[in-house]
Structure formats: structure tokens, C-alpha cells
């Protein structure tokens, strides 16, 4: 499945869109829900509900921040892919 197909799908049990990590609790809740089921896909830089791509300015910094949030906030430890 390519990115345009994913963006055309509605958010649900295995797909979540987040514009950014300004409210990380929401993203962490989605990640925990994915971990407790069959997994899922979290797309950052995409507007909730509308699916319009806004992008991110520093993807590596955002990835590191998310990894740190997961490591510091979720127990038992989770290793995201």
C-alpha cells in the first residue's frame, strides 16, 4: 500500500493521523492501542480527520522525540518500528 492509498483511508483501529506532537498524550494513547491489538500506523505531519499532509520540518528530531516519549511514558517497554 502506498502513501496516497493510506491517506485516502479513514482513521480507525489501525491508522491515526497527527499534525505534530504538541499534545503527545494523544499520540501515546494511539500507540498503546496499536500495541494492544494487531499494530497500526501513526502518521505525523498529517491533519486529523481531513488527511491533508502538512509535513514536518525536522523528521529525525521528531522521531527521536517520539522514541523518547515512548521510552519514558509506556510500561512495559515498547520498541516501535
BATI-663340 format. One record per atom (N, C-alpha, C): residue number from 1; residue in one letter; atom name; x, y, z. Coordinates in steps of 0.1 Angstrom, whole numbers. Atoms other than C-alpha are relative to their C-alpha. Layout:
+-----+--------+-------+-------+-------+-------+
: num : residu : atome :    xx :    yy :    zz :
+-----+--------+-------+-------+-------+-------+
: NUM :      A :    CA :     X :     Y :     Z :
...
+-----+--------+-------+-------+-------+-------+
# end
This chain:
+-----+--------+-------+-------+-------+-------+
: num : residu : atome :    xx :    yy :    zz :
+-----+--------+-------+-------+-------+-------+
:   1 :      X :     N :     9 :   -12 :     0 :
:   1 :      X :    CA :     0 :     0 :     0 :
:   1 :      X :     C :     9 :    12 :     0 :
:   2 :      X :     N :    -8 :   -12 :     1 :
:   2 :      X :    CA :    14 :    34 :   -10 :
:   2 :      X :     C :    -6 :    11 :     9 :
:   3 :      X :     N :     5 :   -11 :    -9 :
:   3 :      X :    CA :    11 :    67 :     9 :
:   3 :      X :     C :   -13 :     6 :    -4 :
:   4 :      X :     N :    13 :    -6 :     4 :
:   4 :      X :    CA :   -17 :    81 :   -12 :
:   4 :      X :     C :   -12 :    -9 :     4 :
:   5 :      X :     N :    11 :     9 :    -4 :
:   5 :      X :    CA :   -38 :    50 :    -5 :
:   5 :      X :     C :    -2 :     0 :    15 :
:   6 :      X :     N :     1 :    -1 :   -14 :
:   6 :      X :    CA :   -31 :    52 :    32 :
:   6 :      X :     C :    -7 :    13 :     4 :
:   7 :      X :     N :     6 :   -12 :    -3 :
:   7 :      X :    CA :   -40 :    89 :    32 :
:   7 :      X :     C :   -15 :     1 :    -4 :
:   8 :      X :     N :    14 :     0 :     4 :
:   8 :      X :    CA :   -73 :    81 :    15 :
:   8 :      X :     C :    -9 :    -9 :     9 :
:   9 :      X :     N :     8 :     8 :   -10 :
:   9 :      X :    CA :   -83 :    57 :    43 :
:   9 :      X :     C :    -4 :     9 :    12 :
:  10 :      X :     N :     4 :    -7 :   -12 :
:  10 :      X :    CA :  -102 :    70 :    73 :
:  10 :      X :     C :     8 :    -5 :    12 :
:  11 :      X :     N :    -7 :     5 :   -13 :
:  11 :      X :    CA :   -86 :    69 :   108 :
:  11 :      X :     C :    -9 :   -11 :     6 :
:  12 :      X :     N :     8 :    11 :    -6 :
:  12 :      X :    CA :   -96 :    38 :   127 :
:  12 :      X :     C :     9 :    -7 :    10 :
:  13 :      X :     N :    -8 :     8 :   -10 :
:  13 :      X :    CA :   -82 :    10 :   148 :
:  13 :      X :     C :    14 :    -2 :    -3 :
:  14 :      X :     N :   -14 :     2 :     4 :
:  14 :      X :    CA :   -50 :     7 :   128 :
:  14 :      X :     C :     6 :    12 :    -7 :
:  15 :      X :     N :    -5 :   -12 :     7 :
:  15 :      X :    CA :   -45 :    42 :   114 :
:  15 :      X :     C :    -3 :    13 :     8 :
:  16 :      X :     N :     2 :   -12 :    -7 :
:  16 :      X :    CA :   -40 :    75 :   132 :
:  16 :      X :     C :     8 :    11 :    -6 :
:  17 :      X :     N :    -7 :   -11 :     5 :
:  17 :      X :    CA :   -31 :   109 :   119 :
:  17 :      X :     C :     2 :    10 :    11 :
:  18 :      X :     N :    -3 :   -11 :   -10 :
:  18 :      X :    CA :   -14 :   136 :   140 :
:  18 :      X :     C :     8 :    11 :    -8 :
:  19 :      X :     N :    -7 :   -12 :     7 :
:  19 :      X :    CA :    -3 :   171 :   128 :
:  19 :      X :     C :    14 :     1 :     6 :
:  20 :      X :     N :   -13 :    -2 :    -7 :
:  20 :      X :    CA :    25 :   172 :   154 :
:  20 :      X :     C :     0 :    -7 :    13 :
:  21 :      X :     N :     0 :     5 :   -14 :
:  21 :      X :    CA :    35 :   162 :   189 :
:  21 :      X :     C :    -2 :    10 :    11 :
:  22 :      X :     N :     3 :   -10 :   -10 :
:  22 :      X :    CA :    22 :   193 :   206 :
:  22 :      X :     C :    -8 :    -5 :    12 :
:  23 :      X :     N :     7 :     7 :   -11 :
:  23 :      X :    CA :    -1 :   171 :   226 :
:  23 :      X :     C :     4 :   -15 :    -1 :
:  24 :      X :     N :    -5 :    13 :     2 :
:  24 :      X :    CA :    19 :   139 :   229 :
:  24 :      X :     C :    -9 :   -11 :     6 :
:  25 :      X :     N :     9 :    10 :    -6 :
:  25 :      X :    CA :    -7 :   122 :   251 :
:  25 :      X :     C :    -9 :    -8 :   -10 :
:  26 :      X :     N :     9 :     6 :    10 :
:  26 :      X :    CA :   -30 :   116 :   222 :
:  26 :      X :     C :     8 :   -10 :    -9 :
:  27 :      X :     N :    -8 :     9 :     8 :
:  27 :      X :    CA :    -2 :   100 :   201 :
:  27 :      X :     C :     4 :   -12 :     8 :
:  28 :      X :     N :    -4 :    11 :    -8 :
:  28 :      X :    CA :     9 :    79 :   230 :
:  28 :      X :     C :   -12 :   -10 :     3 :
:  29 :      X :     N :    12 :     9 :    -2 :
:  29 :      X :    CA :   -27 :    66 :   236 :
:  29 :      X :     C :    -2 :    -9 :   -13 :
:  30 :      X :     N :     2 :     7 :    13 :
:  30 :      X :    CA :   -29 :    56 :   199 :
:  30 :      X :     C :    11 :   -11 :    -1 :
:  31 :      X :     N :   -11 :    10 :     0 :
:  31 :      X :    CA :     5 :    38 :   202 :
:  31 :      X :     C :    -3 :   -12 :     9 :
:  32 :      X :     N :     3 :    10 :    -9 :
:  32 :      X :    CA :    -6 :    19 :   232 :
:  32 :      X :     C :   -12 :    -9 :    -5 :
:  33 :      X :     N :    12 :     8 :     6 :
:  33 :      X :    CA :   -39 :     9 :   215 :
:  33 :      X :     C :     6 :    -9 :   -11 :
:  34 :      X :     N :    -5 :     8 :    10 :
:  34 :      X :    CA :   -19 :    -3 :   185 :
:  34 :      X :     C :     8 :   -12 :     6 :
:  35 :      X :     N :    -7 :    10 :    -6 :
:  35 :      X :    CA :     4 :   -23 :   208 :
:  35 :      X :     C :    -8 :   -11 :     6 :
:  36 :      X :     N :     9 :    10 :    -6 :
:  36 :      X :    CA :   -25 :   -40 :   225 :
:  36 :      X :     C :    -9 :    -7 :   -10 :
:  37 :      X :     N :     8 :     7 :    10 :
:  37 :      X :    CA :   -41 :   -51 :   192 :
:  37 :      X :     C :    10 :    -5 :   -10 :
:  38 :      X :     N :    -8 :     6 :    11 :
:  38 :      X :    CA :   -27 :   -61 :   158 :
:  38 :      X :     C :    10 :    10 :    -5 :
:  39 :      X :     N :    -9 :   -10 :     5 :
:  39 :      X :    CA :    -5 :   -30 :   154 :
:  39 :      X :     C :    -7 :    11 :    -7 :
:  40 :      X :     N :     6 :   -11 :     7 :
:  40 :      X :    CA :   -11 :     1 :   135 :
:  40 :      X :     C :    10 :    10 :    -6 :
:  41 :      X :     N :    -9 :   -10 :     7 :
:  41 :      X :    CA :     3 :    31 :   116 :
:  41 :      X :     C :    -4 :    14 :     5 :
:  42 :      X :     N :     1 :   -14 :    -4 :
:  42 :      X :    CA :     8 :    66 :   131 :
:  42 :      X :     C :     7 :     9 :   -10 :
:  43 :      X :     N :    -6 :    -9 :    10 :
:  43 :      X :    CA :    14 :    93 :   105 :
:  43 :      X :     C :     1 :    14 :     6 :
:  44 :      X :     N :    -2 :   -13 :    -5 :
:  44 :      X :    CA :    29 :   125 :   118 :
:  44 :      X :     C :     1 :    10 :   -11 :
:  45 :      X :     N :    -1 :   -10 :    11 :
:  45 :      X :    CA :    26 :   157 :    98 :
:  45 :      X :     C :   -13 :     0 :    -9 :
:  46 :      X :     N :    13 :     1 :     7 :
:  46 :      X :    CA :   -10 :   149 :    87 :
:  46 :      X :     C :   -11 :     5 :     8 :
:  47 :      X :     N :    12 :    -5 :    -8 :
:  47 :      X :    CA :   -41 :   168 :    98 :
:  47 :      X :     C :    -9 :   -11 :     4 :
:  48 :      X :     N :    10 :     9 :    -5 :
:  48 :      X :    CA :   -65 :   148 :   119 :
:  48 :      X :     C :   -13 :     2 :    -9 :
:  49 :      X :     N :    13 :     0 :     7 :
:  49 :      X :    CA :   -98 :   139 :   101 :
:  49 :      X :     C :     1 :     3 :   -14 :
:  50 :      X :     N :     0 :    -4 :    14 :
:  50 :      X :    CA :   -90 :   157 :    69 :
:  50 :      X :     C :    10 :    -8 :    -8 :
:  51 :      X :     N :   -10 :     8 :     7 :
:  51 :      X :    CA :   -59 :   137 :    60 :
:  51 :      X :     C :     9 :     9 :    -9 :
:  52 :      X :     N :    -8 :    -8 :     9 :
:  52 :      X :    CA :   -42 :   167 :    44 :
:  52 :      X :     C :    14 :     1 :     6 :
:  53 :      X :     N :   -14 :     1 :    -4 :
:  53 :      X :    CA :    -4 :   165 :    46 :
:  53 :      X :     C :     6 :    14 :     2 :
:  54 :      X :     N :    -7 :   -13 :    -4 :
:  54 :      X :    CA :    14 :   194 :    64 :
:  54 :      X :     C :    15 :    -2 :     0 :
:  55 :      X :     N :   -14 :     3 :     0 :
:  55 :      X :    CA :    47 :   177 :    67 :
:  55 :      X :     C :     6 :     4 :    14 :
:  56 :      X :     N :    -7 :    -4 :   -12 :
:  56 :      X :    CA :    73 :   181 :    95 :
:  56 :      X :     C :    13 :     6 :    -4 :
:  57 :      X :     N :   -13 :    -7 :     4 :
:  57 :      X :    CA :   104 :   203 :    95 :
:  57 :      X :     C :    12 :    -8 :     3 :
:  58 :      X :     N :   -12 :     7 :    -5 :
:  58 :      X :    CA :   129 :   181 :   114 :
:  58 :      X :     C :    -4 :   -14 :     3 :
:  59 :      X :     N :     5 :    14 :    -3 :
:  59 :      X :    CA :   119 :   144 :   109 :
:  59 :      X :     C :     8 :    -8 :     9 :
:  60 :      X :     N :    -9 :     8 :    -9 :
:  60 :      X :    CA :   149 :   130 :   127 :
:  60 :      X :     C :    -2 :     4 :    14 :
:  61 :      X :     N :     3 :    -5 :   -13 :
:  61 :      X :    CA :   143 :   152 :   157 :
:  61 :      X :     C :   -13 :    -5 :     5 :
:  62 :      X :     N :    13 :     5 :    -4 :
:  62 :      X :    CA :   107 :   143 :   157 :
:  62 :      X :     C :     0 :   -15 :     3 :
:  63 :      X :     N :    -1 :    14 :    -2 :
:  63 :      X :    CA :   115 :   106 :   155 :
:  63 :      X :     C :     7 :    -3 :    14 :
:  64 :      X :     N :    -7 :     2 :   -13 :
:  64 :      X :    CA :   139 :   109 :   184 :
:  64 :      X :     C :    -9 :     4 :    12 :
:  65 :      X :     N :     9 :    -5 :   -11 :
:  65 :      X :    CA :   114 :   129 :   205 :
:  65 :      X :     C :   -11 :   -11 :     3 :
:  66 :      X :     N :    10 :    10 :    -2 :
:  66 :      X :    CA :    87 :   103 :   199 :
:  66 :      X :     C :     6 :   -13 :     6 :
:  67 :      X :     N :    -7 :    12 :    -6 :
:  67 :      X :    CA :   111 :    74 :   207 :
:  67 :      X :     C :     2 :     2 :    15 :
:  68 :      X :     N :    -3 :    -4 :   -14 :
:  68 :      X :    CA :   120 :    92 :   240 :
:  68 :      X :     C :   -14 :     0 :     8 :
:  69 :      X :     N :    13 :     0 :    -6 :
:  69 :      X :    CA :    83 :    98 :   248 :
:  69 :      X :     C :    -5 :   -14 :     3 :
:  70 :      X :     N :     4 :    14 :    -2 :
:  70 :      X :    CA :    75 :    61 :   243 :
:  70 :      X :     C :     8 :    -6 :    11 :
:  71 :      X :     N :    -9 :     6 :   -10 :
:  71 :      X :    CA :   105 :    50 :   263 :
:  71 :      X :     C :    -3 :     5 :    14 :
:  72 :      X :     N :     2 :    -6 :   -13 :
:  72 :      X :    CA :    97 :    74 :   292 :
:  72 :      X :     C :   -14 :    -2 :     5 :
:  73 :      X :     N :    14 :    -1 :    -4 :
:  73 :      X :    CA :    59 :    70 :   292 :
:  73 :      X :     C :    -7 :   -13 :     0 :
:  74 :      X :     N :     8 :    12 :     2 :
:  74 :      X :    CA :    49 :    35 :   283 :
:  74 :      X :     C :     7 :   -12 :     7 :
:  75 :      X :     N :    -5 :    11 :    -7 :
:  75 :      X :    CA :    54 :     5 :   306 :
:  75 :      X :     C :   -10 :   -12 :    -1 :
:  76 :      X :     N :   -13 :     4 :     2 :
:  76 :      X :    CA :    61 :   -23 :   299 :
:  76 :      X :     C :     6 :     6 :   -13 :
:  77 :      X :     N :    -7 :    -6 :    11 :
:  77 :      X :    CA :    87 :   -11 :   274 :
:  77 :      X :     C :    -4 :    -5 :   -13 :
:  78 :      X :     N :     5 :     3 :    14 :
:  78 :      X :    CA :    77 :    -9 :   238 :
:  78 :      X :     C :    11 :     4 :    -9 :
:  79 :      X :     N :   -10 :    -4 :    10 :
:  79 :      X :    CA :   100 :    -9 :   208 :
:  79 :      X :     C :    -7 :     2 :   -13 :
:  80 :      X :     N :     7 :    -3 :    12 :
:  80 :      X :    CA :    84 :     9 :   179 :
:  80 :      X :     C :     9 :    -2 :   -13 :
:  81 :      X :     N :    -7 :     2 :    12 :
:  81 :      X :    CA :    93 :     2 :   143 :
:  81 :      X :     C :    -2 :    12 :    -9 :
+-----+--------+-------+-------+-------+-------+
# end
